[in-house]
Amino acid sequence: IDNKVLEDKYRDSVNVFQKEDINLEKRKKHAISKNKKVSMAISTDRHGLSLTKTALRFNEQDLNIEWKNGGLGNIFKKIGVRLK
């Protein structure tokens, strides 16, 4: 899948995700990236859920597997986030 396609698919989901009231502001991390073309991606770490700017190609293989197995909803479920 082209990185542009991944960015477009993620952008809509992230926009919905950001509107959810799950204490996102307290848990959001702001990462400064030298690459201005990267888009928002969802990641987890030992501190919990965070939104970071990262190159989607980093997780492209994992994302392809997730989409084949039920889509972005499964990715959100695995990190404990419910989308309306």
N, C-alpha and C positions, 0 to 999 in steps of 0.2 A: 504494500500500500504506500502510495506517495505521502511524503511528510505533510504536504498541503492538505491532503484528504484527512489525515489524522488530526491536523490542527482544526479543520472545519468541524469535524465530528465532535471533538472535545470542547470547542468553544461554546456550543449551545448547552452542553451538559454542565459545564463549569458555571455558566451564567445562572442556570437554575440552582446549582449547588450553592453558589454564593448567597442566594436569597434565603436559603434555609437558616433558621435560627438554631444553630447548634454550637453556640459559643465560638463561632468561627473566628471572630476578631481576636479572641484571646489566644487562639491556637494557630493563627495564620503566621507564616514566616515570610519575610520579605527578602527575596534573594536578588542581588544585583547581578545581572548577566551582561557579559560583553557582547553577546549576540542579540541584537535588537529584534531579530526575526523570530525568536522562539515564542511559544505561546504557553498559556497556563496548563500545567499538568498536575495531576493529583498524586501525591506520594505519601508514604507513611514512614515513620522512624520511631525511635524509642520514646520520643516525647509525644507520640500520638499523631493525629491527622494534621497534615499541613499542606498548604497550597504553595508550590514553588514554581519559579520560572525555570524550565529545563527543556532540553531538546527532546522532542517526542521520539525521535529516532532511537534514543537510548532504550526505550521500552517497547519499541515497535513490534518485536517478535511476541512479547507477552500480550500486547494489546490485540494482535491478530488472533491469538489463541482465545482470548476472552470473547472477542466478537463472534468467533465461530461457535462458541459455547453459550451464547445467550445475550451477548451485547454488553453495553456499558453498564447496564443495571447490575450485572454480576460483579463488575469491578467495584462499584459502590458498595454492594452488599458485603464484599470481602473485607472492606475497610470500615464497615460498621456505619454506613451512611444510608439513610432512606430517602429516595427521591419521591416526590408527590406525583 
